[in-house]
Amino acid sequence: MGSFSIWHWLIVLLIVVMVFGTKKLKNLGGDLGGAVKGFKDGMKEGGASADDKPAAATAADEKTTIDVQAKPKS
């Protein structure tokens, strides 16, 4: 009862194609593929640059950090 046959899936596919059209579905597939590719590239860049950023941030922080003595509030 919970399992669909191939005919159920074909009818669902036919209805989806009739509602959205083949051109819109093709564009949607291309956009989805581009988004997945961009995500994968971002994950690769994020892993590589994560090692480089702390050293660069430390050097920048040393130039702009001002050491002061904290005084208790009176």
PyMOL Python script that loads the backbone (N, CA, C, O; Angstrom):
from pymol import cmd

cmd.read_pdbstr("""\
ATOM      1  N   MET A   1       0.812  -1.191   0.000  1.00  0.00           N
ATOM      2  CA  MET A   1       0.000   0.000   0.000  1.00  0.00           C
ATOM      3  C   MET A   1       0.859   1.261   0.000  1.00  0.00           C
ATOM      4  O   MET A   1       0.480   2.252  -0.624  1.00  0.00           O
ATOM      5  N   GLY A   2       2.008   1.253   0.682  1.00  0.00           N
ATOM      6  CA  GLY A   2       2.868   2.418   0.730  1.00  0.00           C
ATOM      7  C   GLY A   2       3.807   2.514  -0.462  1.00  0.00           C
ATOM      8  O   GLY A   2       4.483   3.528  -0.633  1.00  0.00           O
ATOM      9  N   SER A   3       3.861   1.486  -1.279  1.00  0.00           N
ATOM     10  CA  SER A   3       4.782   1.462  -2.408  1.00  0.00           C
ATOM     11  C   SER A   3       4.063   1.894  -3.687  1.00  0.00           C
ATOM     12  O   SER A   3       2.937   1.476  -3.956  1.00  0.00           O
ATOM     13  N   PHE A   4       4.734   2.734  -4.464  1.00  0.00           N
ATOM     14  CA  PHE A   4       4.170   3.178  -5.734  1.00  0.00           C
ATOM     15  C   PHE A   4       4.774   2.368  -6.866  1.00  0.00           C
ATOM     16  O   PHE A   4       5.954   2.018  -6.835  1.00  0.00           O
ATOM     17  N   SER A   5       3.964   2.075  -7.855  1.00  0.00           N
ATOM     18  CA  SER A   5       4.467   1.352  -9.020  1.00  0.00           C
ATOM     19  C   SER A   5       5.041   2.341 -10.023  1.00  0.00           C
ATOM     20  O   SER A   5       4.940   3.553  -9.836  1.00  0.00           O
ATOM     21  N   ILE A   6       5.636   1.826 -11.078  1.00  0.00           N
ATOM     22  CA  ILE A   6       6.218   2.684 -12.114  1.00  0.00           C
ATOM     23  C   ILE A   6       5.148   3.533 -12.787  1.00  0.00           C
ATOM     24  O   ILE A   6       5.421   4.652 -13.220  1.00  0.00           O
ATOM     25  N   TRP A   7       3.930   3.004 -12.876  1.00  0.00           N
ATOM     26  CA  TRP A   7       2.851   3.749 -13.528  1.00  0.00           C
ATOM     27  C   TRP A   7       2.462   4.976 -12.705  1.00  0.00           C
ATOM     28  O   TRP A   7       2.129   6.013 -13.278  1.00  0.00           O
ATOM     29  N   HIS A   8       2.495   4.883 -11.398  1.00  0.00           N
ATOM     30  CA  HIS A   8       2.201   6.039 -10.558  1.00  0.00           C
ATOM     31  C   HIS A   8       3.235   7.147 -10.793  1.00  0.00           C
ATOM     32  O   HIS A   8       2.883   8.319 -10.926  1.00  0.00           O
ATOM     33  N   TRP A   9       4.508   6.761 -10.842  1.00  0.00           N
ATOM     34  CA  TRP A   9       5.572   7.747 -11.039  1.00  0.00           C
ATOM     35  C   TRP A   9       5.488   8.368 -12.425  1.00  0.00           C
ATOM     36  O   TRP A   9       5.744   9.563 -12.575  1.00  0.00           O
ATOM     37  N   LEU A  10       5.137   7.591 -13.436  1.00  0.00           N
ATOM     38  CA  LEU A  10       4.995   8.139 -14.792  1.00  0.00           C
ATOM     39  C   LEU A  10       3.846   9.139 -14.872  1.00  0.00           C
ATOM     40  O   LEU A  10       3.962  10.163 -15.545  1.00  0.00           O
ATOM     41  N   ILE A  11       2.748   8.854 -14.197  1.00  0.00           N
ATOM     42  CA  ILE A  11       1.621   9.790 -14.183  1.00  0.00           C
ATOM     43  C   ILE A  11       2.007  11.075 -13.461  1.00  0.00           C
ATOM     44  O   ILE A  11       1.660  12.165 -13.917  1.00  0.00           O
ATOM     45  N   VAL A  12       2.712  10.968 -12.353  1.00  0.00           N
ATOM     46  CA  VAL A  12       3.175  12.152 -11.618  1.00  0.00           C
ATOM     47  C   VAL A  12       4.124  12.968 -12.494  1.00  0.00           C
ATOM     48  O   VAL A  12       4.022  14.194 -12.539  1.00  0.00           O
ATOM     49  N   LEU A  13       5.040  12.303 -13.185  1.00  0.00           N
ATOM     50  CA  LEU A  13       5.978  12.996 -14.071  1.00  0.00           C
ATOM     51  C   LEU A  13       5.236  13.708 -15.204  1.00  0.00           C
ATOM     52  O   LEU A  13       5.573  14.842 -15.544  1.00  0.00           O
ATOM     53  N   LEU A  14       4.241  13.062 -15.784  1.00  0.00           N
ATOM     54  CA  LEU A  14       3.454  13.659 -16.857  1.00  0.00           C
ATOM     55  C   LEU A  14       2.720  14.904 -16.363  1.00  0.00           C
ATOM     56  O   LEU A  14       2.678  15.914 -17.066  1.00  0.00           O
ATOM     57  N   ILE A  15       2.152  14.843 -15.186  1.00  0.00           N
ATOM     58  CA  ILE A  15       1.440  16.003 -14.626  1.00  0.00           C
ATOM     59  C   ILE A  15       2.408  17.149 -14.358  1.00  0.00           C
ATOM     60  O   ILE A  15       2.088  18.304 -14.637  1.00  0.00           O
ATOM     61  N   VAL A  16       3.583  16.844 -13.823  1.00  0.00           N
ATOM     62  CA  VAL A  16       4.582  17.886 -13.551  1.00  0.00           C
ATOM     63  C   VAL A  16       5.025  18.554 -14.849  1.00  0.00           C
ATOM     64  O   VAL A  16       5.160  19.776 -14.902  1.00  0.00           O
ATOM     65  N   VAL A  17       5.251  17.759 -15.897  1.00  0.00           N
ATOM     66  CA  VAL A  17       5.663  18.319 -17.190  1.00  0.00           C
ATOM     67  C   VAL A  17       4.544  19.168 -17.778  1.00  0.00           C
ATOM     68  O   VAL A  17       4.811  20.213 -18.370  1.00  0.00           O
ATOM     69  N   MET A  18       3.311  18.741 -17.625  1.00  0.00           N
ATOM     70  CA  MET A  18       2.192  19.523 -18.154  1.00  0.00           C
ATOM     71  C   MET A  18       2.026  20.844 -17.402  1.00  0.00           C
ATOM     72  O   MET A  18       1.691  21.862 -18.007  1.00  0.00           O
ATOM     73  N   VAL A  19       2.257  20.833 -16.098  1.00  0.00           N
ATOM     74  CA  VAL A  19       2.075  22.046 -15.301  1.00  0.00           C
ATOM     75  C   VAL A  19       3.214  23.034 -15.534  1.00  0.00           C
ATOM     76  O   VAL A  19       2.966  24.219 -15.758  1.00  0.00           O
ATOM     77  N   PHE A  20       4.456  22.564 -15.484  1.00  0.00           N
ATOM     78  CA  PHE A  20       5.599  23.471 -15.556  1.00  0.00           C
ATOM     79  C   PHE A  20       6.161  23.635 -16.958  1.00  0.00           C
ATOM     80  O   PHE A  20       6.729  24.684 -17.259  1.00  0.00           O
ATOM     81  N   GLY A  21       6.028  22.663 -17.810  1.00  0.00           N
ATOM     82  CA  GLY A  21       6.610  22.729 -19.142  1.00  0.00           C
ATOM     83  C   GLY A  21       8.045  22.246 -19.138  1.00  0.00           C
ATOM     84  O   GLY A  21       8.729  22.301 -18.116  1.00  0.00           O
ATOM     85  N   THR A  22       8.495  21.773 -20.290  1.00  0.00           N
ATOM     86  CA  THR A  22       9.835  21.198 -20.363  1.00  0.00           C
ATOM     87  C   THR A  22      10.922  22.262 -20.260  1.00  0.00           C
ATOM     88  O   THR A  22      11.983  22.006 -19.690  1.00  0.00           O
ATOM     89  N   LYS A  23      10.674  23.449 -20.803  1.00  0.00           N
ATOM     90  CA  LYS A  23      11.702  24.501 -20.765  1.00  0.00           C
ATOM     91  C   LYS A  23      11.992  24.931 -19.329  1.00  0.00           C
ATOM     92  O   LYS A  23      13.152  25.073 -18.941  1.00  0.00           O
ATOM     93  N   LYS A  24      10.950  25.135 -18.554  1.00  0.00           N
ATOM     94  CA  LYS A  24      11.139  25.561 -17.165  1.00  0.00           C
ATOM     95  C   LYS A  24      11.826  24.464 -16.351  1.00  0.00           C
ATOM     96  O   LYS A  24      12.671  24.758 -15.505  1.00  0.00           O
ATOM     97  N   LEU A  25      11.470  23.208 -16.600  1.00  0.00           N
ATOM     98  CA  LEU A  25      12.120  22.103 -15.885  1.00  0.00           C
ATOM     99  C   LEU A  25      13.595  21.986 -16.267  1.00  0.00           C
ATOM    100  O   LEU A  25      14.437  21.671 -15.426  1.00  0.00           O
ATOM    101  N   LYS A  26      13.902  22.243 -17.543  1.00  0.00           N
ATOM    102  CA  LYS A  26      15.297  22.204 -17.983  1.00  0.00           C
ATOM    103  C   LYS A  26      16.103  23.310 -17.298  1.00  0.00           C
ATOM    104  O   LYS A  26      17.220  23.074 -16.837  1.00  0.00           O
ATOM    105  N   ASN A  27      15.540  24.502 -17.233  1.00  0.00           N
ATOM    106  CA  ASN A  27      16.216  25.615 -16.554  1.00  0.00           C
ATOM    107  C   ASN A  27      16.384  25.336 -15.070  1.00  0.00           C
ATOM    108  O   ASN A  27      17.417  25.660 -14.485  1.00  0.00           O
ATOM    109  N   LEU A  28      15.378  24.740 -14.468  1.00  0.00           N
ATOM    110  CA  LEU A  28      15.454  24.416 -13.049  1.00  0.00           C
ATOM    111  C   LEU A  28      16.561  23.408 -12.777  1.00  0.00           C
ATOM    112  O   LEU A  28      17.297  23.533 -11.798  1.00  0.00           O
ATOM    113  N   GLY A  29      16.677  22.403 -13.651  1.00  0.00           N
ATOM    114  CA  GLY A  29      17.749  21.408 -13.498  1.00  0.00           C
ATOM    115  C   GLY A  29      19.120  22.031 -13.656  1.00  0.00           C
ATOM    116  O   GLY A  29      20.041  21.691 -12.913  1.00  0.00           O
ATOM    117  N   GLY A  30      19.275  22.940 -14.614  1.00  0.00           N
ATOM    118  CA  GLY A  30      20.560  23.617 -14.813  1.00  0.00           C
ATOM    119  C   GLY A  30      20.925  24.501 -13.632  1.00  0.00           C
ATOM    120  O   GLY A  30      22.080  24.544 -13.209  1.00  0.00           O
ATOM    121  N   ASP A  31      19.927  25.208 -13.103  1.00  0.00           N
ATOM    122  CA  ASP A  31      20.177  26.065 -11.945  1.00  0.00           C
ATOM    123  C   ASP A  31      20.556  25.245 -10.710  1.00  0.00           C
ATOM    124  O   ASP A  31      21.440  25.628  -9.943  1.00  0.00           O
ATOM    125  N   LEU A  32      19.885  24.133 -10.538  1.00  0.00           N
ATOM    126  CA  LEU A  32      20.193  23.266  -9.400  1.00  0.00           C
ATOM    127  C   LEU A  32      21.600  22.689  -9.521  1.00  0.00           C
ATOM    128  O   LEU A  32      22.336  22.631  -8.536  1.00  0.00           O
ATOM    129  N   GLY A  33      21.973  22.264 -10.722  1.00  0.00           N
ATOM    130  CA  GLY A  33      23.324  21.743 -10.938  1.00  0.00           C
ATOM    131  C   GLY A  33      24.388  22.800 -10.696  1.00  0.00           C
ATOM    132  O   GLY A  33      25.433  22.508 -10.115  1.00  0.00           O
ATOM    133  N   GLY A  34      24.128  24.040 -11.143  1.00  0.00           N
ATOM    134  CA  GLY A  34      25.068  25.133 -10.912  1.00  0.00           C
ATOM    135  C   GLY A  34      25.213  25.458  -9.435  1.00  0.00           C
ATOM    136  O   GLY A  34      26.305  25.773  -8.961  1.00  0.00           O
ATOM    137  N   ALA A  35      24.104  25.378  -8.716  1.00  0.00           N
ATOM    138  CA  ALA A  35      24.159  25.658  -7.279  1.00  0.00           C
ATOM    139  C   ALA A  35      24.966  24.591  -6.544  1.00  0.00           C
ATOM    140  O   ALA A  35      25.741  24.908  -5.641  1.00  0.00           O
ATOM    141  N   VAL A  36      24.788  23.337  -6.926  1.00  0.00           N
ATOM    142  CA  VAL A  36      25.542  22.256  -6.286  1.00  0.00           C
ATOM    143  C   VAL A  36      27.034  22.402  -6.602  1.00  0.00           C
ATOM    144  O   VAL A  36      27.876  22.202  -5.727  1.00  0.00           O
ATOM    145  N   LYS A  37      27.357  22.748  -7.840  1.00  0.00           N
ATOM    146  CA  LYS A  37      28.764  22.933  -8.223  1.00  0.00           C
ATOM    147  C   LYS A  37      29.384  24.098  -7.459  1.00  0.00           C
ATOM    148  O   LYS A  37      30.514  24.003  -6.981  1.00  0.00           O
ATOM    149  N   GLY A  38      28.642  25.195  -7.345  1.00  0.00           N
ATOM    150  CA  GLY A  38      29.138  26.343  -6.586  1.00  0.00           C
ATOM    151  C   GLY A  38      29.350  26.016  -5.125  1.00  0.00           C
ATOM    152  O   GLY A  38      30.314  26.477  -4.513  1.00  0.00           O
ATOM    153  N   PHE A  39      28.445  25.214  -4.558  1.00  0.00           N
ATOM    154  CA  PHE A  39      28.590  24.812  -3.157  1.00  0.00           C
ATOM    155  C   PHE A  39      29.835  23.969  -2.963  1.00  0.00           C
ATOM    156  O   PHE A  39      30.576  24.167  -2.000  1.00  0.00           O
ATOM    157  N   LYS A  40      30.074  23.027  -3.869  1.00  0.00           N
ATOM    158  CA  LYS A  40      31.260  22.173  -3.763  1.00  0.00           C
ATOM    159  C   LYS A  40      32.537  22.993  -3.898  1.00  0.00           C
ATOM    160  O   LYS A  40      33.495  22.777  -3.154  1.00  0.00           O
ATOM    161  N   ASP A  41      32.557  23.942  -4.852  1.00  0.00           N
ATOM    162  CA  ASP A  41      33.734  24.795  -5.010  1.00  0.00           C
ATOM    163  C   ASP A  41      33.959  25.650  -3.768  1.00  0.00           C
ATOM    164  O   ASP A  41      35.098  25.851  -3.348  1.00  0.00           O
ATOM    165  N   GLY A  42      32.879  26.152  -3.181  1.00  0.00           N
ATOM    166  CA  GLY A  42      32.993  26.949  -1.968  1.00  0.00           C
ATOM    167  C   GLY A  42      33.531  26.146  -0.800  1.00  0.00           C
ATOM    168  O   GLY A  42      34.302  26.655   0.013  1.00  0.00           O
ATOM    169  N   MET A  43      33.122  24.891  -0.719  1.00  0.00           N
ATOM    170  CA  MET A  43      33.630  24.039   0.359  1.00  0.00           C
ATOM    171  C   MET A  43      35.116  23.766   0.178  1.00  0.00           C
ATOM    172  O   MET A  43      35.856  23.718   1.160  1.00  0.00           O
ATOM    173  N   LYS A  44      35.563  23.587  -1.053  1.00  0.00           N
ATOM    174  CA  LYS A  44      36.990  23.363  -1.304  1.00  0.00           C
ATOM    175  C   LYS A  44      37.794  24.612  -0.958  1.00  0.00           C
ATOM    176  O   LYS A  44      38.844  24.518  -0.324  1.00  0.00           O
ATOM    177  N   GLU A  45      37.298  25.798  -1.378  1.00  0.00           N
ATOM    178  CA  GLU A  45      38.007  27.048  -1.091  1.00  0.00           C
ATOM    179  C   GLU A  45      37.995  27.355   0.401  1.00  0.00           C
ATOM    180  O   GLU A  45      38.983  27.854   0.940  1.00  0.00           O
ATOM    181  N   GLY A  46      36.898  27.063   1.062  1.00  0.00           N
ATOM    182  CA  GLY A  46      36.785  27.324   2.495  1.00  0.00           C
ATOM    183  C   GLY A  46      37.773  26.501   3.293  1.00  0.00           C
ATOM    184  O   GLY A  46      38.335  26.997   4.270  1.00  0.00           O
ATOM    185  N   GLY A  47      37.999  25.267   2.907  1.00  0.00           N
ATOM    186  CA  GLY A  47      38.947  24.408   3.616  1.00  0.00           C
ATOM    187  C   GLY A  47      40.376  24.849   3.392  1.00  0.00           C
ATOM    188  O   GLY A  47      41.192  24.773   4.310  1.00  0.00           O
ATOM    189  N   ALA A  48      40.701  25.310   2.191  1.00  0.00           N
ATOM    190  CA  ALA A  48      42.064  25.728   1.874  1.00  0.00           C
ATOM    191  C   ALA A  48      42.383  27.079   2.510  1.00  0.00           C
ATOM    192  O   ALA A  48      43.485  27.269   3.025  1.00  0.00           O
ATOM    193  N   SER A  49      41.444  28.016   2.484  1.00  0.00           N
ATOM    194  CA  SER A  49      41.735  29.348   2.995  1.00  0.00           C
ATOM    195  C   SER A  49      41.585  29.429   4.510  1.00  0.00           C
ATOM    196  O   SER A  49      42.052  30.394   5.115  1.00  0.00           O
ATOM    197  N   ALA A  50      40.949  28.446   5.139  1.00  0.00           N
ATOM    198  CA  ALA A  50      40.803  28.471   6.591  1.00  0.00           C
ATOM    199  C   ALA A  50      42.168  28.369   7.266  1.00  0.00           C
ATOM    200  O   ALA A  50      42.362  28.929   8.345  1.00  0.00           O
ATOM    201  N   ASP A  51      43.114  27.665   6.652  1.00  0.00           N
ATOM    202  CA  ASP A  51      44.452  27.551   7.225  1.00  0.00           C
ATOM    203  C   ASP A  51      45.241  28.848   7.049  1.00  0.00           C
ATOM    204  O   ASP A  51      46.096  29.165   7.875  1.00  0.00           O
ATOM    205  N   ASP A  52      44.964  29.600   5.984  1.00  0.00           N
ATOM    206  CA  ASP A  52      45.702  30.824   5.700  1.00  0.00           C
ATOM    207  C   ASP A  52      45.176  32.013   6.500  1.00  0.00           C
ATOM    208  O   ASP A  52      45.960  32.899   6.841  1.00  0.00           O
ATOM    209  N   LYS A  53      43.919  32.068   6.804  1.00  0.00           N
ATOM    210  CA  LYS A  53      43.318  33.240   7.429  1.00  0.00           C
ATOM    211  C   LYS A  53      43.817  33.525   8.842  1.00  0.00           C
ATOM    212  O   LYS A  53      44.043  34.697   9.144  1.00  0.00           O
ATOM    213  N   PRO A  54      44.007  32.553   9.730  1.00  0.00           N
ATOM    214  CA  PRO A  54      44.456  32.914  11.079  1.00  0.00           C
ATOM    215  C   PRO A  54      45.808  33.616  11.094  1.00  0.00           C
ATOM    216  O   PRO A  54      46.008  34.532  11.892  1.00  0.00           O
ATOM    217  N   ALA A  55      46.728  33.219  10.246  1.00  0.00           N
ATOM    218  CA  ALA A  55      48.032  33.872  10.206  1.00  0.00           C
ATOM    219  C   ALA A  55      47.889  35.310   9.712  1.00  0.00           C
ATOM    220  O   ALA A  55      48.524  36.213  10.257  1.00  0.00           O
ATOM    221  N   ALA A  56      47.081  35.530   8.707  1.00  0.00           N
ATOM    222  CA  ALA A  56      46.876  36.879   8.177  1.00  0.00           C
ATOM    223  C   ALA A  56      46.124  37.741   9.185  1.00  0.00           C
ATOM    224  O   ALA A  56      46.437  38.922   9.339  1.00  0.00           O
ATOM    225  N   ALA A  57      45.157  37.182   9.859  1.00  0.00           N
ATOM    226  CA  ALA A  57      44.389  37.939  10.838  1.00  0.00           C
ATOM    227  C   ALA A  57      45.265  38.300  12.034  1.00  0.00           C
ATOM    228  O   ALA A  57      45.120  39.392  12.583  1.00  0.00           O
ATOM    229  N   THR A  58      46.160  37.426  12.448  1.00  0.00           N
ATOM    230  CA  THR A  58      47.052  37.705  13.566  1.00  0.00           C
ATOM    231  C   THR A  58      47.995  38.843  13.227  1.00  0.00           C
ATOM    232  O   THR A  58      48.234  39.715  14.064  1.00  0.00           O
ATOM    233  N   ALA A  59      48.533  38.853  12.024  1.00  0.00           N
ATOM    234  CA  ALA A  59      49.435  39.926  11.614  1.00  0.00           C
ATOM    235  C   ALA A  59      48.701  41.254  11.569  1.00  0.00           C
ATOM    236  O   ALA A  59      49.263  42.278  11.958  1.00  0.00           O
ATOM    237  N   ALA A  60      47.457  41.261  11.103  1.00  0.00           N
ATOM    238  CA  ALA A  60      46.686  42.496  11.032  1.00  0.00           C
ATOM    239  C   ALA A  60      46.304  42.962  12.427  1.00  0.00           C
ATOM    240  O   ALA A  60      46.297  44.164  12.691  1.00  0.00           O
ATOM    241  N   ASP A  61      45.984  42.035  13.329  1.00  0.00           N
ATOM    242  CA  ASP A  61      45.600  42.400  14.682  1.00  0.00           C
ATOM    243  C   ASP A  61      46.763  43.006  15.458  1.00  0.00           C
ATOM    244  O   ASP A  61      46.547  43.894  16.284  1.00  0.00           O
ATOM    245  N   GLU A  62      47.986  42.552  15.216  1.00  0.00           N
ATOM    246  CA  GLU A  62      49.142  43.088  15.922  1.00  0.00           C
ATOM    247  C   GLU A  62      49.384  44.541  15.545  1.00  0.00           C
ATOM    248  O   GLU A  62      49.873  45.314  16.369  1.00  0.00           O
ATOM    249  N   LYS A  63      49.057  44.923  14.332  1.00  0.00           N
ATOM    250  CA  LYS A  63      49.274  46.304  13.889  1.00  0.00           C
ATOM    251  C   LYS A  63      48.235  47.254  14.474  1.00  0.00           C
ATOM    252  O   LYS A  63      48.535  48.426  14.700  1.00  0.00           O
ATOM    253  N   THR A  64      47.029  46.777  14.719  1.00  0.00           N
ATOM    254  CA  THR A  64      45.956  47.669  15.150  1.00  0.00           C
ATOM    255  C   THR A  64      45.589  47.518  16.618  1.00  0.00           C
ATOM    256  O   THR A  64      44.706  48.232  17.094  1.00  0.00           O
ATOM    257  N   THR A  65      46.225  46.627  17.347  1.00  0.00           N
ATOM    258  CA  THR A  65      45.880  46.402  18.744  1.00  0.00           C
ATOM    259  C   THR A  65      46.583  47.424  19.634  1.00  0.00           C
ATOM    260  O   THR A  65      47.777  47.683  19.481  1.00  0.00           O
ATOM    261  N   ILE A  66      45.827  47.998  20.561  1.00  0.00           N
ATOM    262  CA  ILE A  66      46.386  48.952  21.513  1.00  0.00           C
ATOM    263  C   ILE A  66      46.210  48.362  22.901  1.00  0.00           C
ATOM    264  O   ILE A  66      45.092  48.040  23.303  1.00  0.00           O
ATOM    265  N   ASP A  67      47.299  48.220  23.634  1.00  0.00           N
ATOM    266  CA  ASP A  67      47.250  47.669  24.986  1.00  0.00           C
ATOM    267  C   ASP A  67      47.002  48.799  25.969  1.00  0.00           C
ATOM    268  O   ASP A  67      47.703  49.812  25.963  1.00  0.00           O
ATOM    269  N   VAL A  68      45.996  48.614  26.812  1.00  0.00           N
ATOM    270  CA  VAL A  68      45.677  49.609  27.837  1.00  0.00           C
ATOM    271  C   VAL A  68      45.430  48.880  29.147  1.00  0.00           C
ATOM    272  O   VAL A  68      45.139  47.684  29.168  1.00  0.00           O
ATOM    273  N   GLN A  69      45.550  49.615  30.228  1.00  0.00           N
ATOM    274  CA  GLN A  69      45.302  49.079  31.555  1.00  0.00           C
ATOM    275  C   GLN A  69      43.835  49.296  31.887  1.00  0.00           C
ATOM    276  O   GLN A  69      43.339  50.418  31.783  1.00  0.00           O
ATOM    277  N   ALA A  70      43.136  48.245  32.283  1.00  0.00           N
ATOM    278  CA  ALA A  70      41.730  48.368  32.663  1.00  0.00           C
ATOM    279  C   ALA A  70      41.660  48.897  34.086  1.00  0.00           C
ATOM    280  O   ALA A  70      42.372  48.417  34.968  1.00  0.00           O
ATOM    281  N   LYS A  71      40.811  49.876  34.308  1.00  0.00           N
ATOM    282  CA  LYS A  71      40.638  50.456  35.637  1.00  0.00           C
ATOM    283  C   LYS A  71      39.258  50.056  36.156  1.00  0.00           C
ATOM    284  O   LYS A  71      38.292  50.018  35.394  1.00  0.00           O
ATOM    285  N   PRO A  72      39.166  49.758  37.452  1.00  0.00           N
ATOM    286  CA  PRO A  72      37.840  49.414  37.992  1.00  0.00           C
ATOM    287  C   PRO A  72      36.917  50.624  37.966  1.00  0.00           C
ATOM    288  O   PRO A  72      37.344  51.769  38.113  1.00  0.00           O
ATOM    289  N   LYS A  73      35.635  50.326  37.772  1.00  0.00           N
ATOM    290  CA  LYS A  73      34.634  51.375  37.710  1.00  0.00           C
ATOM    291  C   LYS A  73      34.372  51.918  39.110  1.00  0.00           C
ATOM    292  O   LYS A  73      34.204  51.144  40.053  1.00  0.00           O
ATOM    293  N   SER A  74      34.335  53.231  39.252  1.00  0.00           N
ATOM    294  CA  SER A  74      34.143  53.793  40.589  1.00  0.00           C
ATOM    295  C   SER A  74      32.756  54.340  40.785  1.00  0.00           C
ATOM    296  O   SER A  74      32.438  54.847  41.861  1.00  0.00           O
TER     297      SER A  74
END
""", "prot")
cmd.dss("prot")
cmd.show_as("cartoon", "prot")
cmd.util.cbc("prot")
cmd.orient("prot")
